[in-house]
Amino acid sequence: MDLGISGRKAIVCASSRGLGRACAIALAEAGCALVLNGRDPQTLAATAKAIRERFGVAVHEIPGDLDDPATRSVVVAAAPEADILVNNNGGPPFKTFGAITREDILAGVESNMLTPIALVQALLPGMAQRKFGRIVNITSGSVRAPIAGLDVSSGARAGLTAFLASAARAYVRDNVTINAILPGAFATDRQRAAIERVAAQHGVPIEAARADAAARSPARRFGDPAEFGALCAFLASAQAGFITGQNILIDGGAFPGAF
């Protein structure tokens, strides 16, 4: 399928690895010019080089922490007329409820709610004026079914979802959509770290913990980041203009609800 976005400009946040990287690859395959961001300059540069060489699209990389307003300003300045924004940021570390501090909560809200809102506010007016815009927020399956230990992440990402719900309806008339993708368990560095933590807690080999985690999914496996990227690219496509304000769960059927 031709997604109709070849030549469009896309900002993909936290895209040097994991799900953000998968989204960047899928958008590059669709012909988009990219602005990539990541905290590790070397990993970011390697990702940008690989995408540039594979797809022949323009790729501009901006290292830095998106929670820093200066980094956000540089990202926006690199593509002030961006057609596509993929909001992504690292999630707070696992922490038991009783150990969560006020500082933990503030940091989580900054990263997973306030930072993406700031980027949306910077880019959305221009999208509306040009009559094309696609905003995709990577949140988490824990927004739908909270996970103990990820309370800060669940709360901040749910706040982002609710905050942008009215804007999604207000701007769709201008062919600007705002949607969220809620990932379940994908084969990423974050998932590997979670498995290693469980293995250490229970004193079992990492491979055994990984097999047990995969077996708990109805799909009997972890998601492939490329599957996630393909969904992101479709939501960014010309054909997705009638989809807005949606929170799309991609978790291999792990959420046990009919709706």
Stockholm file with secondary structure:
# STOCKHOLM 1.0

chainA/1-259         MDLGISGRKAIVCASSRGLGRACAIALAEAGCALVLNGRDPQTLAATAKAIRERFGVAVHEIPGDLDDPATRSVVVAAAPEADILVNNNGGPPFKTFGAITREDILAGVESNMLTPIALVQALLPGMAQRKFGRIVNITSGSVRAPIAGLDVSSGARAGLTAFLASAARAYVRDNVTINAILPGAFATDRQRAAIERVAAQHGVPIEAARADAAARSPARRFGDPAEFGALCAFLASAQAGFITGQNILIDGGAFPGAF
#=GR chainA/1-259 SS CCCSCTTCEEEESSCSSHHHHHHHHHHHHTTCEEEEEESCHHHHHHHHHHHHHHHCCCEEEEESCTTSHHHHHHHHHHCTTCSEEEECCCCCCCCCGGGCCHHHHHHHHIIIIIHHHHHHHHHHHHHHHHTCEEEEEECCGGGTSCCTTCHHHHHHHHHHHHHHHHHHHHHGGGTEEEEEEEECSBSSHHHHHHHHHHHHHHTCCHHHHHHHHHHTSTTSSCBCHHHHHHHHHHHTSGGGTTCCSCEEEESTTCSCCCC
#=GC SS_cons         CCCSCTTCEEEESSCSSHHHHHHHHHHHHTTCEEEEEESCHHHHHHHHHHHHHHHCCCEEEEESCTTSHHHHHHHHHHCTTCSEEEECCCCCCCCCGGGCCHHHHHHHHIIIIIHHHHHHHHHHHHHHHHTCEEEEEECCGGGTSCCTTCHHHHHHHHHHHHHHHHHHHHHGGGTEEEEEEEECSBSSHHHHHHHHHHHHHHTCCHHHHHHHHHHTSTTSSCBCHHHHHHHHHHHTSGGGTTCCSCEEEESTTCSCCCC
//
